[in-house]
Amino acid sequence: MKIIKSVGKENIAHVYIGNIDNKVIEFAESLDYPKDIYEKWVLTISCLYGCPAKCLMCDAGKYYDGRMSKEAIISQIEYMILKRFPDRNIPVKKFKIQFARMGEPAFNLDVLEVLKELPNLYNAPGLIPSISTIGPKNSEYFFDKIFNIKEDLYKNGKFQLQISIHTTNINKRDELIPIKKLSFTEISQIAEKFVKENDRKITLNFIVLENYPIEPNVIAKYFDPNNFFIKLTPLNPTSNAIKNKLKNSVSSSTDIRIKDLLEEFDYLNYESVVSFGNPEENNIGSNCGQYITNN
Ligand code: SF4
């Protein structure tokens, strides 16, 4: 892989643009400022060249040019790790590798091979791989395999699975994520099998948008609070979000809609978190859904 460009700010985040076989690849790293890298370090890598899902809020869907090989996925991780820890010993307490930049991970089975390989490549006691998915239809095979890998290599809270549904309204979910997806019942059935004692619960992720309802009672009907953890995030400033006229319905993590939702989730026995990142990351372009190559 050849690095074409990098943008970022020390102690906050960097985005790297690389080239593999004449195809563009984007990946990012971020720190949890003001904590130092030894406390928390997050790598966010791509699995596809672009993305065929074309979610309305995400710039990765502007084009699609195929799956990345296992080697292409690992080359992103290698680049960021060897820059900082050339001996492959990574003494970071919370070291996350998120499969979440460009491309839905469930569309690429090489992601499974990468997950199997990571513990052989690095001495990283704090490693937590994190798969972030929109839950495409017929991806039960992918989740079965992920489950086996988690049980073999990443037990006791060392693995994170995030499923982004964004709204409890089925038609609005189809509008925002315009591919066939697992139903809420199917997601719930996957979780029944997936979450074992001492595991992290599955994160159910929602961008808090205007006109896209998040109804705690609907969530409670389908998603067991023993298996799911709720995450609320803002809409990041992607060019597709602007083009598709999507609007944040909250301006900060203390907004009244957020406060009301958190209270209702608490009442329904859900653990929940509001994840508003460092605003500087929006300028750098390292936040979820952002893709800087064409901007
Ligand atoms: S949000 Fe994920 S699945 Fe949707 S277009 Fe972006 S990368 Fe693809």
Boltz pocket constraint, residues with backbone or C-beta under 6 A from the ligand:
constraints:
  - pocket:
      binder: B
      contacts: [[A, 50], [A, 51], [A, 52], [A, 53], [A, 54], [A, 55], [A, 58], [A, 59], [A, 60], [A, 61], [A, 100], [A, 101], [A, 102], [A, 103], [A, 104], [A, 132], [A, 134], [A, 289]]
      max_distance: 6.0
